[in-house]
Amino acid sequence: MKKKYTIGVDFGTLSARAVVLELATGKEVAEAVYAYPHGVMDTCLPSGRKLPPQFALQHPGDYLKALQNTLGDILQKVDKAEIAALCVDFTTCTVVCVDEDGMPLCMKAEFADEPHAYVKLWKHHGATNQALRFDQVARKRKETFLTLCGDTTSSEAFFPKILETLENAPRVYEKTHRFYDAADWLSLVLTGKETHNPCMAGLKAYWTREKGYPSNDYFRAVHPGLENIIGTKVCEAVARVDGIAGHITKEAAKLTGLLEGTVVAIPVGDAHAAMPALNITKSGESMLVIGTSGVLLSNTENSQPVPGICAQVEGGVFSDLCTMEAGQAGLGDCFDWFVKHCVPESYHAEAKEKNMGIHALLTEKAQKLRPGESRLLALDWWNGNRSILKNDGLTGMILGLNMQTRPEEIYRALIEATAFGLRVIQENYEANGVKIGDICAAGGIAMKNPMLMQIYADVLGRQLTVASSAQAGARGSAMYAAVAAGAFPHIREAAEAYKQPVLATYTPMAENVAVYNALYKEYRRLHDYFGKENNVMDRLYEIYKM
């Protein structure tokens, strides 16, 4: 039987989404979504054990259930014999520690109550001190790779999370055979072969195509226990993007329902998988992902130093381009926090009466406000600052509250704050020679909230377009699968062939731009004061720990 389809599975923060593409047309013929039963564990483990502040863990069993359930749903709609290839993408950097058989340690009775044996999600910020040590040693040794991650290592990166385990749970470290990015672990589950994707390795683990990982001398200088980590607890081999990781094994066929021998493509980062889905494949093109967090990605011909960004990688997304990443650690998360903890019951009752979601109701009310009408200004650091300050200890703030302040005014102020934070990132790119022109946006929020998109266009002073794919990450993964299956020689050809129509275009409105320029000046003053001059937020955290 002729192969007709490919599958992409996008593992996000709270759920996994799968999409089936028709090879001949790029049409999405089926999709499925599965919410992780354990969600994000940031207060306690399943056993009830409380977690320290800044922890964000997940259960790897949820990922296996997600594969089983999403693919199970899909294979009721398409014949498994017609599936040519599969690709997964994952939020980076999400770290899994496994034994010799590839089993995550938290799934063993011995470690079921040990936090460091669980998956450390991308937004796990428990390794802040370890990240500082990686930087201190790198600067002392004059290591050049720091320029690739904006001169500062994030606690969200791969090796700080590993060092955190070594120092706080040495038995977990001792019993760990390998530390994997979650996407690479799933590739192992599916194929039985060890594969490491260049997207994560370059963006989150100091790897470069030219030099590989940093030297063993460097790791030993950071901590003697990390000596020889490359080649032992971390595999030194990194694959080429848009290649083949392996084929579905007999065991994986039972788990997924796919045929044994089905091609599995090299995994990719979740935001990065969306780039070909939106046909963002050339130097100078930029993409914005608006989801749980926010990411502004830009392609350049060559690597160049850009302080304050998250990272950059050559050949990690497109084999012939350098992809740069900067972003916000909290975006949709900020809005959800407000809805869950600050919106009065009367608003929830009104939303129910109108048969609409609470976010939709707040948006309906907030879009009636003029820019600046509420006199509110917020800092969008509910989950720290990922770029440009790169300080996980920074916290959110709302200025201008009074007795007349309404929930929709705060909701709009939070949206505006995320737009202002994005503008800081945009201006930093441009100040360092990275072109940011018109921006194509992806993510559920981009498709569902025209008010937010117009605010973003007004604040950024850029035309924003939204592509019509609701599942851009999964779609992009399915496109990488099409390349692995031999349907296209390069992901760029797949992107061009499967190009999606524009769903909406947002152009800056002059009257709004003038107000937002004035508000942005005030935001920038607060940003620099609390981010650079007055470390009161750090001091409050120290008092909290007393």
N, C-alpha and C positions, 0 to 999 in steps of 0.2 A: 504494500500500500504506500502511495506517495505521501511524504511528509508535508503537512500543510501549515503547521502552527508552531509557535514558540511560546514559552511561558516566562514571565518575570515575576519574582516575588520580592516585594519591598518590605523590609522589616523596620518599622518605625518605632517611636518611643512607647506607644500604647497598644499598637496592633500591627498585624501584617496584612498586606494587600497584594493579591495576585491578579495578573492580567494575562489574557491569551491574545496574541496577535496572529492574524492571518498573514502568512509569508508573502503571498502574492500582492496584497494590497496595503498591509499595515493596519487594517481595520481591527478594532478591539471587539472580539466576538464573545468574550465572557470575562467575568471578574468575580472575585470573592474577597471577603474581609473577615478577619478573625481577631478579636480582642484578647489580649493576654490575661489569663485568669488572675495572675498575681499582680498585674500592672507594674507600677514602679514602687519598690519597697524603699521608702525613705524614713519611716518611723520605726518599723519592727520587722523581724523575720517571720516566716510562717509559724515558727515555734513560739512566737511571742517575745523573743528577745529584742530589747530595745536597741536601736541603732544610734550611733553618734551623729551630731550635726553634720550636714553637708554630704551625707551618704546618699547614694541613689543606686540601688541594686535591682537585679532581675533574676528570675528563675529560668535556667536554660530549657527546662522541660516545656515551658510555654512556647518556645521557638519550635520545638518538635511537634507540639500539638498544632501550632499554626501551619506548619508544612502539611501535616496530615489532613487538617480540616479544609484549608483553602484549596489544596489540590484535589481533595475528595469532592468538594463542591464543583470544581471546574471539570473534572473528569466525568461528571454526570451530563455535561453539555457537549464535550468534544471527546472523540475517540483517542485513547492513549496511544494507539498505534500511529496516529497522525502527528504526534508531538515530536518535533525535530530536536529541540534543545531547551534547556532550562538555565536561568541565571538568577542569582539572588543578590540583593544589595542590602546594606545595613547601616544604621546610624554609627558614625565613627567618632570616637574610638570606644568600642564596647569590648571589654576584655573577659575572656573565659579561661579558667585554669583547669586542665584535664590530667588524667592519669595515663598510663601506657596504652590503655585500650581506647583512649579518646573520650572517656566518661568524665563529665564535669565533677569536681570533687564534692560540690554541695549536694549531689545526688547520691552520695555515699553516706551511710548512717554515721560514720565517724565525724563527718564535717557538717552535718545538717544544721547545727546550731552555731556555726562559725561564719560571721559576716564576710570575711575575706575569701571564703571558698565560693561565694556566689558571684554571678556576673556583675562586673562593675560597668554600669551604663555610661554612656558618653558624658552625661551631666553629673557623674559622681565627682565631687570636689574634695574628697578626703585626703588627697595626695598633694596638697598645696605646699607643705614644707619639703616634700621630696622633690617637687618640681623646682623649687628654689635651689636645692642642692645641685641638681643637674646643671642649672645655669651657672652657679658659682664656680663649679669645677671647669665647665666649658670656657668660661671667660679667663680663668686662671691659666688654662692650657692654650688659650687663643684658638680654640676650635672654630672652624669656619661654618659648620653646619647650622649654628644658631641663627645665621642670617636668613635661613630658609623658613624659620618659624617666628619671624617678626622680632628677633633678638631675645625672645622670652619663651620659655617652655610653659605650657599650660598644664594644670593639674588634670585636665581631661585627656592628656596624651598617654601613650602606651606605657612607656618605661616608668614614669612616676607612679602609676598605679601598681606596677609590679614591685617596685621598691617599697611601696607602702605595705604590700603583703609580706615581703621579706622582713621588714622591721616590726610589724605588728602581729603577724601570724606566721612565725618561722616554720612551724610544722606544715602549714599549708604550702609554703614555698618549697620546703624539702620534698613533699610528696607530689608536687606538680611536675609532670613529665614535660608538658609544653604549656606556654601561654599563647593563646590565639586571639586575634580579632574575631568577633563573633561570626562574621561572614566567612572567614577562612575555616572556622570550626564547622560550620554548616556544610561547607564544601567537602571537608573531610567526612562528615556523616554521609553525604550523598555519594561520594566517589571512592572512599577508602584511601584516597591519596592526599598527601600534604601539599597544600597550595597556599601561597601568600600573595595577596593582590597588591600591586604597586600603588594603588590609590591610598589605602590606609598606611602602608609602610612609609610612603613619602610624606604624607600630610601629618601623620601622628607619631612617627617612630624614627625620625632622623635619617631615614634611608634616602640615598640618591642613586640615580641610575649609573652615574659615573664611578662613585666610590663605595656604594653599598652602605652598610651600617657603620657607625663610629668604631674606632679601634677598641680592642680589648683593654688596652692601657687606660682608656678613658673610663670605661665601665668600672674597672678595678679602682680607679681613683675616686669615683663617686661612692662606691661601697665595696669592700673586699668580697662580699657575698655575691656580687654581680659578675665576678671574674668568670670569663668563658661563657657568659650567658648566651652569646650568639653562637649558634651551632649546638647548644645543649637544650636549654629551656625555651629558646626562641630559634626557630629554623632560619638559617641564613639565606635560603633560596627565595627569591621573589620573582613571580611570573611576569610575563608581558601582558599588558592590557589587551582586551578583546581576543584572547586566546581560549584554549580548551583546558579546563581543570581536570577533566576525567569523564567517566561515564557512570551512570546509575548502577550501583551494585545490587546484588540479590537482596541484601538486607534493606537497602534504601528503597527498592521497588516495593517491598512489603509496607514500608512506612508511608510512601507517597502515592502508591498506586500507579506510578509510571512504569514503563517497560524497562527491564534490565538492559543496560547498554545505551540508554538515551544520553545524548551529549549534555555535559554540564559546563557552562562557560566560567571563566575567571570572574570572581565576585567583584563588586565595585561599591564605593560609598553611596549612601542613599541620595544625598543632594546632588552628587556628581552624576548619578545615573540619569537624573532628570535633564541634564544638559542636551544630550542627543535627542531626547524626546521633544524638546522645544527647539531643536535645530540650532542650538548654540554651539557651534563647532569651529569657529574661526577666531583668529587672533583679533583682539579688540572688542569681542562680543561679551556681554555680561548677562548673568541670570540671578534673579532673586528668588529664594525659597522662603515662603511665609508659612510657617507651621508652628509646632511647639517651640522651636527656636527660629532664628532668622539667619540666613546665610547669603552673602553676596559673593558670587563667584565670577572671576574674570579670566579669560584666556589671553596669554601673551606668547610671542614667538620664543622668548628665552627667559630664563630665570634672572631675577634682579632683586637686590635687597629692598624690602618694604617693611620698615619697622611697624610693629603693632598688629600686623595681620596674624591670623592663626597659623598659616603655613602655605607652602607652595610645593608643587611636585611636577617634574618633567616626565611625561610619558605615563602619568597615572590615570588620566581620563581619556586623553587622545595621545596616540603614540608620538605625534610630531609637535605637540604644544606643551607649554607650561600652564598649569591651572593654579590660580591663586584663590585662597579662601579667607574670608573674614566674616565675622558674624556676631550675633547676639545670643547669649545663653538662655534668655527668656523672652518669648514673644507671645505666642498663643497661651503659654503657661501663665503669663501675667494676667491676661484677660480671664482665664479660667479661675485663677486665684480670687479675683475680685468677685466673680459670679458666685463662687462657692462660699465665700466668707463675709461678704460685705453688702450684698443686695438684699433689701428687706423682703419679708414674706409677701407683702402686698404686690410687689413687682412680679414675683413668681405666680401669684394667683391671677394677675392680669394677663400674663403670658399664657397661662393655661386656659383662661377664658377666651382668649383670642386664637387659641390653637396654634401657637407659635413658640419657638424656643426662646429662652431667656436672653441669649445673645442677640437674636433677631429683634426682640422687643427693645433692648437697650440701644441697639443700632438705630432703630426707627425713631426713638426719642432723641438720640445724640445727633442725628443728621439734621435736625431742625435748628441746631445751635450754629451760630456764626463762629468762625475761627477767633479765638481770644475772648469770646463772650463770657465764659465761666471764670476768667481770671485765674485759672489753675495752670500749674506747670509741674511736670513729674520727671523724675529720673527713672529710667527703665532697667534698674539693676536688681530686680527681684531674685535673679539667680546669678548675681555677680556680673562682672564685665569681661566678656571674652575678647573683645576688640573695642577700642585701641589701647585702653588702660591695662587690660589683661590682669585683673585683680578679682579673684573669686570672692574675696571678703567684702566687696562693696555691696550695698543694699539699696533697695528702692526708696523713693521719697516722693511725697506729694506736697506741693507748696500752694498756699492760697485758699485753704479750706475755711469756710465760715458757716454760720448757722443756716444759711439758705442753700448750701451746696446740695445738689441732687445727684443720685447714682449715675444718671446718664452723663452728667458733666465729668465725673471722675472717669467713667468708662472711656469717654472721648479723650480725656487728658492722657490716659494710658496709651491709647492708640497713637496720639500725637508724640508721646515720649519715645515710642519705638521708632517712629519715623525720624525724629531728631537724632536718635542713636545711630540709625542707618546713615544719616547724612554725615555724621562724624566719620564713619567708615568710608563713605564715598569720597569725602574731601581728602582723607589720608591717602587713599589710593592715588588720586589725581596729583597730590602734592609730591608723590614719589614716582611719577612718570607712568602710571598705569591708567590707560584711557577707560573712562566709563561713559558710554554714550547712552542711547535709549536702552531700557532694561526690559527683559521678558521675565514675567513673574510666574511662579508655579506654587502649588499648594492649595489645600482646600479653602483656606481663608481668602486667598486671592480670587477664587472663583465665586465665593459666597458673599463677600462684603464689598460692594462698590464704594461705600463711604470711605472705608479704610484705604482702598486703592486710590481714590481721588486725593485724600489727605497725603498719601505717600508721594503722588505726582507733584502736588503743590509744594511739599516740603523739600523734595529732592530737586525740583526744577527740571524734571526729566519726563519724557513721554514713557508711559509704562504700557506694555501689552500683556495680555493674559491668554495663554494657549488653551485650547478646548479640551485637553486631556485632564480628566479629574484625578488620574493616578499616574502622574508624570514619572515618578521613580520606578514604579513597576513596569510602565511602558518602556522606559529607557533600558531596564534590565532585559526585557524581552527582545529589545533591539540588539543588545550585546549578544544575546543567545542566537539571534539570526546570523550574526557575523560568525560566531563559533560553529554554527551549523553549515557554513559555507555559502549562505545566500548572498553575502556581500563581502568584498575584500577588506573593507574598513568601516568602522562605525560611522564615519562621515557620510558614506554612500547610503547607509541605512537611514540616517537622519534626513537626508535629502529626499529619499524615496518615500518615506513615511511622514513627511511634513504635515503638521496639523494646521487647520485654519485658526485665525485669531478669534478668540471669543469676545474680547473687549479691548478697547484702547482708552487710556486716560491721559489727557493733556493738561498741563498746569494751567490753572485759572489765575490770571494776573492779579485780580483783587485779593485772592486768597494768598498768593505767593508773597505779596507785600506784608501781610500780617504775619505769616509764618516766618518770614525772614527776621522780623523783629522779635518774635517769640524764640526763634532759634538762637539769637544772640544771647538771650537770657538763659536758655538751656545750656549753652556752651559755657557761660560763666559758672553755673552750678556744677556742670560736668568737670571743669578744671579745678574748681575750688574743693569739692568733696573727693575728687579723684586724684588730685595732685598736692594740694596745699594743706588740707585739714583732714587727717586720718581718723576723725571721730568715729567713723563706721567700724574701723578696725578696733578702736579702743572699746567701743560698746560690746564687741564680740569677746574681747578679753575679760571685760567685767562679767559677761554672761557665763564664762567658764570658771569664774571664781567660786 
